[in-house]
């Protein structure tokens, strides 16, 4: 919550994160939420509905790959091979989590239009480092449609309602001279 005024493109990041959360809920995909030092930095923004998250925990470590997260996911979802990450800040918590997960063999997908930092420079180089380390950079709509894989999916029409409004512009293309 305290990051709200300083995170680049915050309203758009929040809107796109909500698309992922709504879709995850609709598809019964587990969501784990970690909050970086909530006593000092505040809890997750009230606009994000995390009430259906499988686990919400406070942390001081930058990575969210905490023992309680590991235990929860490995006991309930041992067959999962991929993680979808989004949030703040790209160059700290999201990046450290991505690097931790990649180092133990998971596939990691970073939702770029739902992830930001206080500066576009930190955001850009975080995305570049995560990509170079093996993470897949993607968008909220791409993730949502990739989760169903087919317009014949029984939840497709409901998901279509979530994505029919264009994702909020996070100015990513203006700040990323990245990919080659």
C-alpha positions in Angstrom: 0.0 0.0 0.0 2.8 2.5 0.8 4.3 1.9 -2.6 1.2 3.2 -4.3 2.5 6.7 -5.0 5.9 5.7 -6.2 5.3 2.7 -8.4 5.5 3.5 -12.1 2.1 3.0 -13.9 0.5 1.9 -10.7 -3.2 2.1 -11.7 -2.6 0.1 -14.9 -0.5 -2.5 -13.0 -3.3 -2.9 -10.4 -5.9 -3.3 -13.1 -3.9 -5.9 -15.0 -3.1 -7.8 -11.8 -6.9 -7.9 -11.1 -7.4 -9.6 -14.5 -5.0 -12.4 -13.4 -6.6 -12.7 -10.0 -10.2 -12.9 -11.4 -9.1 -15.4 -14.0 -7.3 -17.6 -11.5 -10.3 -17.7 -9.3 -12.6 -18.6 -12.2 -10.2 -21.4 -13.2 -9.5 -22.6 -9.6 -5.8 -21.9 -10.0 -4.1 -21.5 -6.7 -2.8 -18.0 -5.8 -0.2 -17.4 -3.2 0.3 -13.8 -2.0 3.3 -12.6 0.0 3.6 -9.1 1.5 7.0 -7.5 2.0 7.2 -6.3 5.6 3.5 -5.3 5.9 4.0 -3.8 9.3 6.1 -1.0 7.8 5.1 -1.1 4.1 1.4 -1.9 4.4 -0.7 -4.8 3.3 -1.7 -5.7 -0.3 -3.8 -2.9 -1.9 -7.5 -3.2 -1.0 -8.4 -3.1 -4.7 -6.8 -6.5 -5.3 -9.2 -9.3 -4.2 -6.8 -11.8 -2.5 -9.6 -13.3 -0.3 -9.4 -16.5 -2.3 -5.7 -16.9 -2.1 -4.5 -20.3 -0.9 -1.9 -18.6 1.3 -1.1 -15.1 2.3 2.0 -14.5 4.3 4.2 -11.7 5.5 7.9 -11.7 4.7 11.1 -9.8 5.0 13.1 -11.9 2.5 12.9 -10.5 -1.0 12.0 -13.8 -2.6 8.6 -15.3 -1.9 10.0 -18.8 -2.1 9.7 -19.1 1.7 9.5 -22.4 3.6 5.8 -22.0 4.3 5.2 -21.3 0.6 7.3 -24.3 -0.5 5.5 -26.5 2.0 2.0 -25.4 0.9 2.7 -25.7 -2.8 4.7 -28.9 -2.7 2.1 -30.7 -0.5 -1.0 -29.5 -2.4 0.4 -29.0 -5.9 3.5 -31.2 -6.3 2.7 -31.7 -10.0 2.9 -28.0 -10.9 5.8 -27.2 -13.1 5.1 -23.6 -13.8 4.6 -20.4 -11.8 3.1 -17.1 -13.0 4.6 -14.1 -11.2 3.4 -10.5 -11.0 3.6 -7.7 -8.6 6.0 -5.2 -7.2 8.9 -4.5 -7.3 10.1 -6.1 -10.5 13.8 -5.7 -9.7 13.6 -7.0 -6.1 10.9 -9.4 -5.0 9.6 -10.6 -8.4 13.2 -11.0 -9.7 14.5 -12.8 -6.6 11.5 -15.2 -6.7 11.9 -15.8 -10.4 15.6 -16.6 -10.0 14.9 -18.9 -7.0 12.3 -20.8 -8.9 14.4 -21.1 -12.1 17.3 -22.4 -10.1 15.3 -25.4 -8.9 13.9 -26.2 -12.3 10.5 -24.5 -12.5 9.1 -22.7 -15.5 8.5 -19.1 -14.7 6.2 -16.7 -16.5 6.4 -13.0 -15.7 3.3 -11.0 -16.4 5.0 -7.8 -17.6 1.9 -5.6 -17.7 1.1 -6.5 -14.1 4.6 -6.0 -12.7 6.5 -2.8 -12.1 9.1 -0.9 -10.0 9.6 2.6 -8.8 11.7 3.4 -11.9 11.4 2.3 -15.5 15.1 1.6 -15.5 14.8 -1.0 -12.7 11.8 -2.5 -14.3 13.4 -2.8 -17.7 16.6 -4.4 -16.4 14.7 -6.7 -14.1 12.7 -8.0 -17.1 15.9 -8.3 -19.1 17.7 -10.3 -16.4 14.8 -12.6 -15.8 14.4 -13.3 -19.5 18.2 -14.0 -19.8 17.9 -16.3 -16.8 15.2 -18.4 -18.5 11.9 -16.8 -17.5 9.2 -16.2 -20.1 8.0 -12.6 -20.4 4.3 -12.4 -21.2 1.1 -10.3 -20.7 -2.0 -10.7 -18.7 -4.1 -11.5 -21.7 -1.6 -14.0 -23.0 -1.5 -15.8 -19.7 -5.3 -15.9 -19.3 -5.8 -17.3 -22.8 -2.9 -19.7 -22.4 -4.5 -21.2 -19.3 -7.5 -22.3 -21.2 -5.8 -23.1 -24.5 -9.0 -23.3 -26.5 -12.2 -21.2 -27.1 -14.1 -24.4 -26.5 -13.0 -24.4 -22.8 -16.1 -24.4 -20.6 -14.9 -21.2 -18.9 -13.9 -19.3 -22.0 -17.0 -17.1 -22.3 -16.5 -16.0 -18.7 -12.8 -15.3 -19.3 -13.7 -13.3 -22.4 -15.7 -10.9 -20.2 -12.5 -10.3 -18.1 -10.3 -9.7 -21.1 -12.7 -8.0 -23.5 -11.6 -4.6 -22.1 -8.1 -3.9 -23.4 -5.4 -4.3 -20.8 -4.3 -1.0 -19.2 -1.2 0.4 -20.9 1.9 0.2 -18.7 4.1 2.1 -21.1 6.3 -0.9 -21.4 7.0 -0.4 -25.1 8.2 3.1 -24.4 10.8 2.0 -21.9 12.0 -1.4 -23.3 14.7 -1.4 -25.9 15.1 -5.0 -24.8 14.5 -8.0 -26.9 16.8 -9.2 -29.6 
